[in-house]
Structure formats: structure tokens, C-alpha cells
Amino acid sequence: MKIALIGLGAIGGSFAMGLKAAGYKDVYGVDLDPETIATAEKEELIIKGYTDAKALLPDMDLVLLSLYPNQIPSFVKEHRDVFKPSVVLTDVTGVKTAIINQVMELLPESADFIFAHPMRGSEKKGISGADHKRFIGANALITPIPSNKEANLALVEQLYQDIGFESLSRVSPELHDEQIAYVSQLMHALSVAVVNSTQASEETLTFAGNSFKELTRIADINGDLWSELFLNNRSALLNSIEAFENELDKLKQTLVEDDEVALKSIFKKARTQRRDWY
């Protein structure tokens, strides 16, 4: 099976490393940066790299798109006439419904697009930030659509397992976007809001402990990527923000009313829920 990795940044490069470690031989790469390609070739992560995908797509059996969300429909549109018949495509992006709706209007009938989301991202950019070990023991989500063939779903799932992913779940695109808005995008929104707060000052770190460090870690954010993720999932994210605001208002009200009983009840509920999760 010949595999093409479109985009050799931190995630695409990590897939290249993982595939190499798993024994996959026919792996090729595409990236706009010649230096990135040179690095991938030098480290033998790919057999050969290209700056123009049209040069290799006619021979590729599996095409993994490690691109920003808005680049995926554009890529499919530009290359739809050069895909190998019965090609399997897959992605790694963190938003599904909006992208699926656009892609399925453009995809050749003979192609099968398996939409997937590895739950192990990176704040780092570029192939220098690649590390396939981040995938070991991680979770991944597959979001099947009616046109998908079971054999192709299983093919992508096997690839994920081979490079170290431990848990693979099939979920609807709608459920994916709803839950990712809560567990991922809302967390990034909170982190950014905390860092951008007017309370931040030159003295902040003097008083900060591990909780502040952990909460603000993901504010070191790729603004171009996360703007696309937020806007492509804005309805679900707005729902998550509003639900959070409701809970924060409840806590705020206990302070306004000096209500120790209600405050302790909120803390107890959170502690119980957290312990149920872990």
C-alpha cells in the first residue's frame, strides 16, 4: 500500500515517524517547504517528498491530509481529477461537520474519505515538533458517514493501531463536534481568556503555582489553526461557552450572597464528577 502524507508539520511528521516505526515502507510526503521535505528524506521518514501533490497522487492508495481545516476542501477540489481510482483519503482535523459537508460535494465518486481525529495534538509547529511517541496509548476518533466502506474504515483504524493509538471510537460527526467543543475548544478559550485577563501583570508568575501553569499552557496557541477550528465549529462552541457561563454565574452568585452552603454544594458536585471520570 502506497501512502501519501500531505503536510509534514508536527502532526504529519509524527505520522511519518509512526509509520516508519511500524514498518510501513511505501510512504511519501508533500509539503510546500523544500527544507521540510529534505529533513523528512534525510531522516528516512519518507521515500521521497514533493512540493506538488499532483506528481504522486495518481499512484497513491491512501492519502492522509494533515492540513488546516479550510485547506481540506480546497485540496480535494484541486486534485479530484488526479486521485487514483478507489483511493482512500483521511484527515486529522479537529472539526468535522462543516468540513464533511464541503468535501462531499467535491469528492470523486470512486474515492472514499474516512474522516478521523487523533486526540493527541501539539502546540509545536513544523517537522521539528514531530514526535510519534505522543501517539502511543492515545485515543482517536473516527466519524463514519453513510458512503464509507467498512473495509476502508477498518484500514484507517488498523493504521492508527499500528502507530500506537490504543483506543479508537466511532462517533457521528455531530457528536464529535459537540464534545470537542467542550473538552478541547472550550479549554483553549478559557486558557486564552485567562492569559489575556487585565489582571495579568509582570508580577503574575511570582504568585502562580502549578494550577496556573497547567491552565495557561495551551494559550501558547497556533492562532491561524485555532481560528479555523473555532469558526468551523462556532455553533457547538457557543453552546459550550454559554453552558460554562451558566455554571460560572452560579458560583459567582454564591459569593454575591455569601452563601457557604451553596458554594460547598458546587464544590462537592465537581469533586464527585471528577472522581467518576478518573
N, C-alpha and C positions, 0 to 999 in steps of 0.2 A: 504494500500500500504506500503510495506516494503522498506525502503530507506537505502542504504549504502553510507557513506561518506568516500572516500578513500583519506586519508590525512587530518589531523586535525590541520593544522597550522593556520596562521592568517585568510586565506580565508575559508578553510574548517571548522575551528572553528566558524567563523562568520555565515556560512550557518547553522551549528548545532544550534547556538543560535537563528537564524531567524526562523528555522523550529519549534523549541520549542515554541517560542513566537507566532507563527501562529497556534499552536495547533496540529502539526503533532506528532504522538505518536510513531510509529514504526521506529525509526531512530537508526541506528547502525554506528559504526565507525571503521576505520582501520588506524593504524599508527605504524611506526616502533619503536616509543619511548613509552615504558610502562608507563612512568610518564605522558606523554600527555594523554594517554588513561585513566589513573587514575584520572586526573583532569577533563576530559570530563564526566566520570562516576559520580564523586563526585558532580559536578555541574548539574547533570541530563540532560546534553545536548544530551546524547545517552543512549539507554537502556543497551548496552554492547559494549565493544571495543575488538578488536583483533589485534594481530601483523601479523597474516597470513590471507589474504583475502579469501583463499580457504575454510576456516572454515565456512563462512557465505554466500558466493556468490550464492550457489545453491538455496537459499530461497529469494533472493532479487529481487524486481520488478523494482527498479530504482537504478542505480549506478552512483553517481556523483564523478568524478575524479578530485580532487584538487591536481594535480601533476605538476611537471615541464614538459615542452613540450616533451622533449625526453623520459620521463618516460611513456608517454601515450601509444605509440605503444608497448612498452615492456610489459606493464601491460596487454594489450589486448591479446598479443601473449601468455603470461604465463598462463592466466586464461580462454582462449577461450573455453576450454572443460568443465568448471565448471559453466559457466553462466546459469542462469535459462532460459529456452526457452522463446522467446519473450521478453527478458529483454530490458529495455530502459537504455542506457548509455548517459551520458552528461559530458561535461568538462567545465573548466573555463579559459582556457589558452588564451593568447593574440596573438596567431598566428594560422592560420587555414589551408591554402592550403597545406603546407608541411606535417602537421600532418594528415590531412584528407587523403592524398594520401597514407601515410604509414598505417594508421588504416584500411582503407577499403580493403586492401589486406589481412588483418588478421582477420577481424570481422566475426563471425559465421553468416550464412545466416538468422537465426531466430532473431538475435539481431538488434536493431535499435539505432544508435548513433546520438544523437541530439547535434551538435556542438554549443556551446554558449560561450559568453564572457561578464561577468558582468563588467560594466565600473566603478568599484569602488575598486581599488586595495589598497595595503598597503605597506609602506616601512618597516613595522614591520615584525618580523618573529616569528613563534611559536604560540601556542594557547594563550599565554599571550597577544598577539597582536590582538586577535579576538574581534570584536565588530559589531554585526548585525545592529546597528543603522546607520552604514555607507551606508547600502543598501537602507535606506528609502529615497524615492524621486529620486533614482539614475536611470541611463539608463543601458540597457542590449541589447546585440546584439545576434540574432540567425542566424546561417548561414546554411540554409537548403541545403541538397543535394538530388538528384533525388530519392534515395531509402527511404527517410524518409516518415513515415506515418503521415498524418495530425493530427490524434488523439494524437500521441506522441509529435509532435511539440506543440500542444495545452497544453498537460500535463506539459511539461517543462515550457512553458510560464506562466501557472497558478501558478506553484510553485514559480517562480520569483515574480509574482504579490503578492502572499500571504506573502512573506517575506519582501515586501516593495518597490520593484522596480516599478517605475512609468511609464517609457517609455520603450517599447520593440519593436525593429525593426528587421525585417527580411531582410538580405542583403546577397549577394553572398559572398563566401569565398574570391574571388579575390578582390572585392571591400573592404571587411573588411581589408584585409592585406594592400591594397594600402592606405586606410585612416588612419589606426592605425599607419602605418609607419610615417605619417605626424603629426597626432595630439598627439601621445604618444611617439613613439620611437625616433623621431627626437628631441622632447623636452628633453628627457633624455640624448640624445647625446650632445645637446647643454649645458645642465647643467653640465655634466661631463667635457666637454671641458673647460668651464669657470672656474670650480674649479681647474682643472689641469693646467691652464694657468701659464706661467712663471711670469706673473705679480702678482700672488698671493704672499703675504708676511705676516709676523707677524703683520703688520700694517693695513692689508686689512680691518678688521672689524671696525677700527676707522673711516673709510670713508664710510662704507657701510650703505645703507638705506634699506627700505622695498623691493625695486625692486631687489636688490642683494639677499636678504634673500629668496624671493619667487622664483627667478630664480634658485637658487642653492639648494633649499630644496630637490629636487628629486635626487640630486647627492649622497645622503645617500642611496646607491643602493645595492640591493642584486645581487652581481656580477655573481653568478652561474646561477640564473634565467635569468637575462637580457642578459647574453651572449648567452643563448639558444634562447631567443626571437629575438635578433638581427640577429643571424646567420641563423635561420629558415626563416627569412623574409628579407634576405640580399638584394635581387634584388629590392624590393619595397623601402627599407630603403635607399639604394644607390641613387635611383631616387629622394627621398625626400631631401637627403643631397645635391645632385647636384643642385636641384631647389633652395634650400636655398643659396648655394654658389653663384648662379647667381644673386640672389637678393642682397646679401651682396656686391658682386662686383659692382653692380650698385650704391649702396650707397657709397662705397669706392671711386668710380670714381668721384663722386661729390665733395669729399674732395680733391682729387688729382688736380682737375680742378678749385677748389674754386668756384663751381657753386651753388650759393644760390638758384636760381630759380628751378633747377632740384632737389635739396635736399628738398625744401619745397613741391614740387610736390610728392615726395616719401612719405613724412610725411602725406600729405593730403590724398593720396590714402589709406594708412594704417589706418588712423583715420576713414575714411568713411567705410572701410571694417569692422573694429572692431565694429562700431556702427550698421552696418547692421546685424552683428551676434547677438548682445546683445541689 
